[in-house]
Amino acid sequence: QARLELACPKLQEQEGNQRAATVAAMDAWHTCKPFVTGSMAGCMAATVIQPIDMVKVRIQVGAADGGSTSPVHIAKTMLRDEGPRAFWRGMSAGYLRQVLYTGSRLSLYDSFSAAASSPGQPLPFWKSGLCALSAGGIAAVVGNPADLSLIRMQSDALLPVAERRGYKNVFHALSVIVKTEGAPGLFKGAAATSTRAMALNFGMLTFNAQAKQQLGAMGCTPGGTVQVFGAAAVGGFFGAVLSLPFDFVKTQIQKMRPDANGNFQYKGPIDCARQIVAAGGPLRLWTGFPVYFMRSAPLSTITLIAQDYIKTMWGQMGL
């Protein structure tokens, strides 16, 4: 009896410690879950879209350098000169970008939206827009090093042989950038990247949320196939239309290298846009829209659908 009385407090203490550890672990998980969900959704979408993204970057580089902008010609040239693996060049940077950028922007948007919403009331369009703009701008700065590495890896084969870096993976690309341009070089084009991300996020997430509300009001089952796919398609379309000019400028800024005198072709995003418009008119900023739409709209759509699926999966797992 005495031994039982001595053992009971110890057992109770152990059970209490276990419960406290479980609660702490669940609190940490709930804090990280939006970021993990966004990262997983982004990586799933990037795997599918990478070949189109590769052609898109080559089109934008070609448009600025006076080369071919035909997606068929570019794809054939890549396949002939570089082989099938060329379409997935920079995949390691693409995954890191999705973890840092997509994970951040989707999780921040969910957090901002939850803080800005009123119980039982749909989030107004202007509030949803502000949440999307804020999340996109912040996430773009976080993901800029990975985004810069991706652009460098994708465009490296277009340089003269003597100027190529031969990046092995994203970490090699990051180390080369730091070695040759310094740590601040990792954030080259951050202003253009942030502006582009804000435009993309506004079009993608704001219109996706509004489309879900409208489809729900039309009688579509909340969380059903029609609502999820329909809203994702709407968000993908508006995200592509609004973000392409900024994406075009971002690519030009991030791919440029200093000349023999250490000078860059563009002084910044505004100067870049001005030169491009002066050379080819405003529509030059939408060069390659069909390919960009084929890349951006499905990427946004797959990301949003995957995000909804993963959220449902967490619920079914009790997480």
Secondary structure as the mmCIF struct_conf table of DSSP 4:
data_model
#
loop_
_struct_conf.conf_type_id
_struct_conf.id
_struct_conf.beg_label_comp_id
_struct_conf.beg_label_asym_id
_struct_conf.beg_label_seq_id
_struct_conf.end_label_comp_id
_struct_conf.end_label_asym_id
_struct_conf.end_label_seq_id
HELX_RH_AL_P HELX_RH_AL_P1 ALA A 2 ASP A 65
TURN_TY1_P TURN_TY1_P1 GLY A 66 GLY A 66
HELX_RH_AL_P HELX_RH_AL_P2 PRO A 71 GLU A 82
HELX_RH_3T_P HELX_RH_3T_P1 PRO A 84 TRP A 88
TURN_TY1_P TURN_TY1_P2 ARG A 89 GLY A 90
HELX_RH_AL_P HELX_RH_AL_P3 MET A 91 ARG A 97
HELX_RH_PI_P HELX_RH_PI_P1 GLN A 98 THR A 102
HELX_RH_AL_P HELX_RH_AL_P4 GLY A 103 ALA A 116
TURN_TY1_P TURN_TY1_P3 PRO A 119 GLY A 120
BEND BEND1 GLN A 121 GLN A 121
HELX_LH_PP_P HELX_LH_PP_P1 PRO A 122 PRO A 124
HELX_RH_AL_P HELX_RH_AL_P5 PHE A 125 SER A 155
HELX_RH_3T_P HELX_RH_3T_P2 ASP A 156 LEU A 158
BEND BEND2 LEU A 159 LEU A 159
HELX_RH_3T_P HELX_RH_3T_P3 VAL A 161 GLU A 163
BEND BEND3 ASN A 169 ASN A 169
HELX_RH_AL_P HELX_RH_AL_P6 VAL A 170 GLU A 181
HELX_RH_3T_P HELX_RH_3T_P4 ALA A 183 PHE A 187
TURN_TY1_P TURN_TY1_P4 LYS A 188 GLY A 189
HELX_RH_AL_P HELX_RH_AL_P7 ALA A 190 ASN A 201
HELX_RH_PI_P HELX_RH_PI_P2 PHE A 202 THR A 206
HELX_RH_AL_P HELX_RH_AL_P8 PHE A 207 ALA A 217
TURN_TY1_P TURN_TY1_P5 MET A 218 GLY A 219
HELX_LH_PP_P HELX_LH_PP_P2 CYS A 220 THR A 221
TURN_TY1_P TURN_TY1_P6 PRO A 222 GLY A 223
BEND BEND4 GLY A 224 GLY A 224
HELX_RH_AL_P HELX_RH_AL_P9 THR A 225 LYS A 255
TURN_TY1_P TURN_TY1_P7 ALA A 260 ASN A 261
BEND BEND5 GLY A 262 GLY A 262
BEND BEND6 GLN A 265 GLN A 265
BEND BEND7 LYS A 267 GLY A 268
HELX_RH_AL_P HELX_RH_AL_P10 PRO A 269 GLY A 280
HELX_RH_3T_P HELX_RH_3T_P5 PRO A 282 TRP A 286
TURN_TY1_P TURN_TY1_P8 THR A 287 GLY A 288
HELX_RH_AL_P HELX_RH_AL_P11 PHE A 289 GLN A 316
TURN_TY1_P TURN_TY1_P9 MET A 317 GLY A 318
#
